[in-house]
Amino acid sequence: MEGEEAEELTTWCRETVPKVFRIVSTRLPQRELVSLLLVSPWIYRTLASYPSLWLAIDFRERSNAGNLLISALSLPRYQHVKQVNLEFAQDIEEKHLELVKSKCSSTLQNLESLNLNGCQKISDKGIEAITSVCPKLKVFSIYWNVRCVKLTDSGLQQILLSCSSLQSLNLYALSSLSDDTYKSISLLSHLKFLDLCGAQNLSDEGVFSIAKCHSLVSLNLTWCIRVTDAGVIAIAEGCTSLDFLSLFGIVGVSDKCLEALSRSCSDKLTTLDVNGCIGIKILF
């Protein structure tokens, strides 16, 4: 009887467990999936055999994230990874991103999304290292990096050259970049989402170049204090698919830019933030 029960259990593990986990696994967060790998050999083989489960690496807020990232990218199951989230991850430094470039570059050839928000121990060197091996990158975010005064003009320009397929670029609160660098954003012909909140050096000249990104649907110019009507009018005329535009806190704009937006973007624009724009007198 014991032999029969053992055989039934083996059959159940071999045949039923895979069927159950084919359904359950698609609904679980990645961290739980990784934990399940340790439960039994049957579960391990089942989960490891589905490439679609391993398209994302999420080490958000994790400690020892640098070493974990290198270890994960070295595993065969992550060879087609498309998303890496390191938002507010701890212990990730320049050396880790350089090791990723030297040891795991082939794994990142299909990477589409990279989140480095709040990673305080990285700057130009590390960012250039990892983005240089991500030719298909579409989403890049690096806001809330207090040390990113070390993300210099040359660093961002290198990112723009290496990742020409970017569709989303979040540079929230990176105030040290120059106007010339913002002009280089015009290289991103597929760009749809751009956050430049707090870009204190962005002038109308830089905005004229950004207006060449004709696919933009979301643009955050909050606290871009050097921008005037001329820049916003250029955006209105060049980015006619805009759905969201924030001009919050820009005192150099007036009703003239609203008239231009009304003429060119009224069919698509659903959100326009002009709070703090003291030059605007039109009441909505």
Salt bridges, closest charged atoms under 4 A:
ASP58 OD2 - ARG60 NH2 3.35
GLU98 OE2 - LYS125 NZ 3.55
ASP180 OD1 - LYS183 NZ 3.66
